[in-house]
Amino acid sequence: MRQGDPKPIDPAEKPARGLLHQRTSFEHFELTRFEPSADLADWVEHHWMILYDLGDRPPYTQRNLSHPNQHVVIDSRGETGIFGAATGVFETTLSGSGRVFATKFWPGAFRPLFGRPVSALSDTWVPVEAVFSRTSEDLQQEFAGLNDPVGMAERMEEMVRARLPEPDEKAQLARRIVTFAEVNLELISAGELAGAFGLGLRALQRLFDEYVGVPPKWVIDRYRMLEAVEALNAGGTETLTQLAHRLGYFDQAAFNHAFEKLTGAAPGAFLARQEG
C-alpha cells in the first residue's frame, strides 16, 4: 500500500555533498533527489537519480566522496546491486546516455536488513537478492521500462517495506553518533567521539564496524573532507589557512597533505580548477 508520494528535495535547502568539481559534474548529468515516504523516514535518507546524455562527447569520469551509507543501486549500465561506502574516492565513468537510480539508507539503518556487519559491504557490493526478494536482473529489466523517477522510488519502497525488521536501538544510536560527527567538525579523534556518548573506544569501534561499515575515525575525517570540498566548490572569501583551522587541522600543511592524499590534488590546485 502506498504511504504517500516521495517528494523532490530542493537542492537550495539540502545541497548534494561529495561531488568533486561539482560545476563540471552538472555539465554532464542531472541529479534529482527525493525524500522517502513518511513511514520509511527512519530507514531511508533519500532516493536519487542521475540522468545523462553525452551524445558524441567523450566519456566522463565522475569522482565522489562517499558518505557512511549503504545504497541499493539500479544502473542502466548493468551495475545493479547493494553498495557499501567507498573508503577512498569513488569513480564511475559515464558514456552515451543512461540513468542510475538509488535508495540511500541512513547510517546504521541497513544493518538490521542485511543481517550481519555492514563492514562486509565497504568498498564492494552484493546482488540485490542477497537481502531482498527481488533479483538484480529483475529490477534491471523493470526499471528499464519505467521512466517516472517517482514511480521508481515507489517500487523501491515497496521492496524495502516487505523486508523491514523491528526497530533496532543500536542502529538508532549509530545514526545519532554519525550525525554528531557530521555537525561537530572540530572533532579530531575517535576517543572524543566515544566520550561524547559515554562509550569506550573499543565499544564505539565495534558499533561502527557492525552498523556503519567504516571506522569512527574515518567518519570524522570524511566529514571534514566533505566540508572542505564543499567550501572549495563554492569559492568564497575563506582562505585555505582559515579553512584548515575551521576543520581542526593544526596548520595548512597538514590539511593540504590530507586533502591531496585523498583526492589526488592539493587544495590550491583543486580551487584553481573550480575558478578556471
N, C-alpha and C positions, 0 to 999 in steps of 0.2 A: 504494500500500500504506500502511495506517495505521501511524504511528510512535508510537502512544500517545495517549490522550485528553488534550486541553488541560485543565489543572487550574484551578479557580477561584482567584482571588487574594484573600487575606484583607485587607480594607481596613485592618484594625488594624496589619498588618505592612507594607503598602505603600499608604499613603493616596493617593487620587486628588488630583492637584495641578493648580491652574489654574482651578477653578470660582470665578468671582466670586460672593460671597454664597452660600457652599456650603449653609448650612442651608436657605435659600429654594429652592435648586436641588432638593434632595432632597425637598422638599414637592411637587414637580411631576413628577419622574420617578425611576425606579430605574436604578441603574448597576451593571452586572456586568462584571467583567474576568476574563480567562483567560490563564494562561501558555501560550506556544506549546509544541508538541511538541518534544522534545529535539533532533531533527535540524534544527530551524529556529531554535533559540535564538540563533544568531549573526546572524540576519536580522530576526526579528520580536521586538519588545519585548513586546507582548501584544495580545490581542484585547479589544474592549469592545463592550457593547451597552447602549443606553438603551431603556427601555420606559416609555411614558407613556399615561395615560388621564385626560384633564382633564374628561371629562364635559361638564357645562354651564358649567364655569368659563371665564373669558375666556382668550384666547391668552396664552402665557407666552414672553417673550424671554429666552433663556439667553445669558449673556455669559461667555466663557472667555478665558484667556491661553494661546495655543498654545505648544507646545514645538517645538524644531527638528527635527521629524519629518515624514515623509510618511505618509499614510493611504490605504488603499483602503476606501471607504465605500459601504455599501448602505443606502439610505434609503427607507422606505416612502412618503415624500412625492415620490419620483422624483428626488431629488438624489443620484444614484449616480455615483461616479467616483473618480479618484485626486486627492487634495487635498494641496497643499503647506502650509507653515506660513503662518499669518496674521500679518503683521508688526505689526498693531495688535491691537485686541480683536476676537475672532471672535464674531459674533452669529448666533443661529438662533432662529426663532420656532416654538413647538410649539402645536398646536391639535388638539382632538378626541383621537383615540387613534392610536398608531403605534409604530414602533420604528426604531432606527438601529443597524446593526452595522458594525464597522470593524476592520481589521487595522492596527496601528501598527508601523511599521518603526523599527529603531534609527537614530539619526543616522548618516549615511554609507552605510547599507546599501541604500538604494533606488537609488543612482546606478548600480551595475552592472546592475540590472534595467531601469532607464529608458534607459540607453544614451547619455545626454547630461547636461549640468549640471542638477542638480535646482533651481537657482535659477529655472529656467523654470516651476516649479510654484508658487513662492511667491506668495501672495495670489490663487491661481487654481486651476483644476482641469482635468483632461482626462478623456475617457471611459476606461473600464477597458480597452477594446480597443486603446488606444494602447500598452499594454505587454503585456497578457495575451491568451490565445487566446479568452477569453470576452468577450462584449459586456456593456455596462451593462444593456441591456434584458433579455438572457437572465438575468443574475444577479438583476435586479429580480424577474422572474417566478418564478425558482427559489426565492428566499428568501421570497417572499410565502406560499408553501405549506409552509415549513419552520419549525416553531415551536420547535425544540430549539436553543438557542444553542450547545451543544457541537457539534451537527451542523453548524451554520453555520460554526464555526471549522474543523471538519474539511474542509468543502468549500473554504473559502478556502485552507487549507494545501495541498490537492491542486493548486489553481490555481498557487500560488506554487512548489511543488516542480517543476512542469512547466516552469518558466521560470528556474530557478536557474542563475546563471552560476558561473564559478570564483571562489574567494575572491579578494578584492581588498585588497592591503596598504594602499592609500590609504584605502579605506573603513574599515578597522580603525583606522588612525591617526586619522581624523576622529572616530570614536566615542570613542577614548581622550581626545582633546583636549576634546570636548564634555563628557564625564563629569568631567574635571578642572575645567572651568569650573563645572559644577553643584555640586561639593562644596567649591570654594575661593571662597566668596562675597566674600572680601576683594579679589579681583581687580577692578581698575577700568579696565584698558586692554588693548587687543588686543596691544600690544607686550609686556606682561608675559606674556600667554598664549603668544605666539610664542616668547619666550625660554625659557619653561619646557620647551619641546620642542626647543630648539636650531634653531628655524626663523627665517627672516627674516619681517618683517611682510607683505611682498608675497606670499611663498610661502604663508603662512597664509591670507591673503585669497583667493588663487586656490583653495586646497584647499576652503575653506568655500563658495565660490561653486559649485564643481563638485559637492561631495559632501554638503554640509549644507543649502545653499539660502538661507542668510542670512549676513550678515557676522559675524565673530567678536565685534565689539563689541556687536552685537545680542544674541548668545547670552549674553555676560556680563551685560548689563543685564537680559535677560529672566529669567535665573535669580535675580537679585537681586529682581526684582519678584514672581516666583512665591513666593519665600520670604516676602516682605512680605505678600502676600495670604494665605498660609497662616497666618502669625503673627496677622494681624488676624482671620481667620476663627475661629481657635482662642481668641482672647482671651488671658487670662493677665496676668501682672504686669509684663511688659516695657513700658516707656514708649515713646512714639514716638521720642523722642530716642535712647534706648538701641537701638531697632531700627535707626534710621538709621545710627548709628555701627557697629553689628554688620555692616551691609551695605556698609560702606565709604564712606558719604556724608560729606562734610565737616561738614555740620550738618543739623538737621531741616528747615530751609527748602529745602535742595537736594533732600532726599528727598521732601518734600511736593510740590515742583514736578514732579519726575519721575513720581511716582505719579499725580498729578492729570492730567498731560499724557497719560498712557497710559490711565487708567481713566475719566477724566471726573469723578472725585470726590476731594477731599482725603482723606488717611488718617483724619483725625478724623471726617469725615462718614461714611466707609466703616465705621469702627469703631462709630459710633453706630447705624448701621442693623443691624449684627450684634447689638448689645446690646438693640435695641428690641423 
